[in-house]
Amino acid sequence: MRDAGLEQAIKAAGGVASLARAVGISQPSVSAWSHIPAERVLTIEALTRVPRFILRPDLYGSAGADVASSNIDEIDQLRAAEYGMLSLLLGKAPDAQTLSRIATFKGDASDLGLAHIELASVAEMDGRDVNREFFDLFIGLGRGELLPYASYYLTGFLHERPLARVREDFDLLGIERAGPSREPEDHIATLLEVMAGLARGEFDTDFATQARFFERHLKPWAARMFADLEMSQSAKFYRAVGRVGRVFIELESEAFTLSE
């Protein structure tokens, strides 16, 4: 039986199928939920605008609770949201609802703020054009223009030692493959999703573990992959995604270095 928070999220999204598409998982997976999994709460909050304290009151308290009640620093909340947004856009082509949310992004005069403004402006594109970009870039006829895997960027081949290292750390973190995806675990979207979870404190780890995961699995290649995406001549929406990703990964790399 579904709890009230899940029912409200489904209603706000326009049905189980719409919620599943927005989150990027299969409809049967959402149908099997009795409540929203902890690692999905903030993503679904952003997509549906249903507050987290309604989605999971057992985790986030009452309507009067604020971000501090979750014992997560506000900066980490923002970092998690950035990782989660990039993971969502690189894991599947965004639907109309996701694009409409992104079109509301605001920015400032910082490099990341300007990149957000650019992304918001191109999010007003026709969704069919964005879907075509995603297909050409990451799927293609045979293969896409980019192969967003750690193994490929670091060795030139798929399923190499970088993938084995990711699997080793997934075992340490207690992460298991879920859902119907057959993508290798070193896909950029998966690694970004794990970093979002680490930033939100969803794993029983310390900051050093978060820094180690970034240093091992994202720092050596992610900024380069985003730069390649940013320079794509066949894309418009995903060029802007590339800029956001490159700037953000560079900021994260600098922050982790300064924390050493």
C-alpha positions in Angstrom: 0.0 0.0 0.0 1.3 3.4 -1.0 1.9 6.0 1.7 0.5 9.6 1.4 3.8 11.1 0.3 4.1 8.7 -2.6 0.5 9.2 -3.6 0.9 12.9 -3.7 4.1 12.7 -5.8 2.4 10.4 -8.3 -0.6 12.8 -8.5 1.8 15.9 -9.0 3.7 14.1 -11.7 0.6 13.1 -13.6 0.6 9.3 -12.8 3.0 6.5 -12.1 4.3 6.3 -15.6 5.1 10.1 -15.7 6.9 9.9 -12.3 8.9 6.9 -13.5 9.9 8.7 -16.7 10.9 11.9 -14.8 13.1 9.9 -12.3 14.6 7.8 -15.1 13.5 4.3 -13.9 11.0 1.8 -15.0 7.2 2.1 -14.3 7.1 -1.4 -12.5 9.9 -0.2 -10.1 7.7 2.8 -9.1 4.6 0.7 -8.9 6.4 -1.6 -6.4 7.2 1.3 -4.0 5.2 1.6 -0.8 7.1 4.8 0.0 9.6 7.0 -1.8 13.2 5.6 -1.3 15.4 8.0 0.7 17.8 8.4 -2.2 15.0 9.6 -4.5 13.4 12.1 -2.2 15.3 15.3 -3.2 15.1 14.4 -6.9 11.3 13.9 -6.7 11.0 17.1 -4.7 12.7 19.0 -7.4 10.6 17.4 -10.2 7.2 17.6 -8.5 7.6 20.5 -6.1 6.1 18.4 -3.4 8.1 19.3 -0.3 10.4 16.6 1.2 8.6 16.7 4.5 5.4 15.5 2.7 7.2 13.0 0.6 9.0 11.4 3.6 7.9 12.9 6.9 9.8 10.2 8.8 13.0 11.5 7.4 12.4 15.3 7.1 10.0 16.1 9.9 7.0 18.4 9.8 6.1 21.4 7.7 8.1 23.6 10.0 11.3 21.7 9.4 14.0 23.2 7.3 17.1 22.0 5.6 19.1 22.0 8.9 16.8 19.3 10.3 18.3 16.8 8.0 21.7 17.4 9.5 23.1 18.1 6.0 25.0 21.3 5.4 23.2 23.7 2.9 26.3 23.7 0.7 26.1 19.9 0.5 22.4 20.1 -0.3 23.3 22.4 -3.3 26.1 20.1 -4.3 23.9 17.1 -4.2 21.3 18.9 -6.3 23.9 19.7 -8.9 25.2 16.2 -9.1 21.7 14.9 -9.2 20.6 17.2 -12.0 23.6 16.3 -14.2 23.1 12.6 -13.5 19.4 12.9 -14.6 20.3 14.7 -17.8 23.1 12.3 -18.7 21.2 9.1 -17.8 18.3 9.7 -20.2 16.8 12.3 -22.4 14.8 14.8 -20.4 11.0 14.9 -20.7 9.0 18.0 -21.1 8.4 18.4 -17.4 12.2 18.2 -16.6 12.9 20.8 -19.3 10.3 23.1 -18.0 11.9 22.9 -14.5 15.3 23.6 -15.9 14.0 26.6 -17.8 13.2 28.2 -14.4 16.9 28.1 -13.3 18.4 31.3 -12.1 22.0 32.3 -12.0 24.5 35.0 -11.1 27.8 36.4 -12.3 29.9 33.4 -11.3 31.0 30.9 -13.9 28.5 28.3 -12.6 25.7 30.9 -12.4 26.3 32.0 -16.0 26.3 28.3 -17.1 23.0 27.8 -15.3 21.5 30.9 -17.1 22.6 29.4 -20.5 21.2 26.0 -19.6 17.9 27.6 -18.6 17.6 29.4 -21.9 18.2 26.4 -24.1 15.8 24.3 -22.0 13.0 26.1 -23.9 13.9 24.1 -27.0 11.5 21.6 -28.5 11.8 18.4 -26.5 12.1 16.4 -29.7 15.2 18.2 -30.6 16.7 17.6 -27.2 15.8 13.9 -27.5 17.5 13.8 -30.9 20.6 15.4 -29.4 20.7 12.8 -26.6 20.4 9.9 -29.2 23.1 11.2 -31.5 25.5 12.0 -28.6 25.1 8.9 -26.4 23.3 6.1 -28.4 23.7 6.6 -32.2 23.5 4.0 -34.9 26.1 1.6 -33.5 27.5 4.1 -31.0 27.1 7.7 -30.1 29.5 10.6 -30.5 30.6 10.3 -26.9 31.2 7.3 -24.7 30.7 8.6 -21.2 32.5 5.8 -19.3 35.5 6.1 -17.1 37.1 3.0 -18.7 36.9 4.5 -22.2 38.2 7.9 -21.2 41.1 6.5 -19.2 42.1 3.5 -21.3 40.5 3.9 -24.7 38.5 0.7 -24.1 35.3 -0.3 -22.3 35.1 -2.7 -19.3 38.7 -2.0 -18.3 40.3 -1.5 -14.9 38.5 1.7 -14.1 35.2 -0.2 -14.1 36.7 -2.8 -11.8 37.7 0.0 -9.3 34.2 1.4 -9.4 32.8 -2.0 -8.6 35.2 -2.4 -5.7 34.1 0.9 -4.2 30.4 0.1 -4.8 30.9 -3.1 -2.7 32.5 -1.1 0.1 29.6 1.4 0.0 27.0 -1.4 -0.1 25.7 -0.2 -3.5 24.0 -2.8 -5.7 22.7 -2.6 -9.3 19.0 -1.9 -9.4 16.5 -1.4 -12.1 16.6 -2.6 -15.7 19.7 -0.6 -16.8 22.5 -2.6 -18.4 25.0 0.2 -18.5 28.4 -0.5 -16.9 28.7 1.1 -13.5 31.4 3.5 -14.6 28.9 5.5 -16.7 29.1 9.2 -15.8 25.4 9.3 -14.8 25.9 6.5 -12.3 29.0 8.1 -10.7 27.3 11.4 -10.4 24.3 9.8 -8.8 26.5 8.2 -6.2 28.3 11.5 -5.5 24.8 13.1 -5.0 24.1 10.4 -2.4 27.4 10.9 -0.7 26.8 14.7 -0.5 23.4 14.1 1.0 24.8 11.8 3.6 22.9 8.7 2.4 25.8 6.4 3.1 27.4 5.7 6.5 30.7 7.4 5.5 32.8 10.4 6.3 34.0 13.3 4.2 37.3 11.5 3.4 35.3 8.7 1.7 33.4 11.3 -0.4 36.7 12.9 -1.5 38.3 9.6 -2.2 35.4 8.5 -4.5 35.6 11.8 -6.4 39.4 11.6 -6.7 39.3 8.0 -7.9 36.3 8.0 -10.2 35.5 11.5 -11.5 38.5 13.8 -11.2 40.7 12.0 -13.7 38.3 12.3 -16.6 34.9 13.9 -15.9 35.9 17.5 -16.7 37.4 16.3 -20.0 34.2 14.4 -20.9 32.1 17.5 -20.1 34.5 19.7 -22.2 34.0 17.3 -25.1 30.3 17.6 -24.7 30.6 21.4 -24.5 32.5 21.5 -27.8 30.0 19.3 -29.6 29.0 20.8 -33.0 25.8 18.8 -33.3 24.3 19.8 -29.9 22.8 22.9 -28.4 21.1 21.8 -25.2 23.8 19.4 -24.3 26.6 21.9 -25.1 25.1 23.9 -22.2 24.9 20.8 -20.0 28.6 20.2 -20.8 29.5 23.7 -19.7 27.6 23.3 -16.4 29.2 20.0 -15.8 32.8 21.1 -16.6 32.5 24.2 -14.4 31.0 22.2 -11.6 33.6 19.4 -11.7 36.4 21.9 -11.8 35.0 23.7 -8.7 34.6 20.3 -6.9 38.1 19.3 -7.8 39.5 22.6 -6.4 37.4 22.3 -3.2 38.5 18.8 -2.5 42.1 19.8 -3.1 41.8 22.7 -0.7 40.3 20.4 2.0 43.3 18.1 2.0 
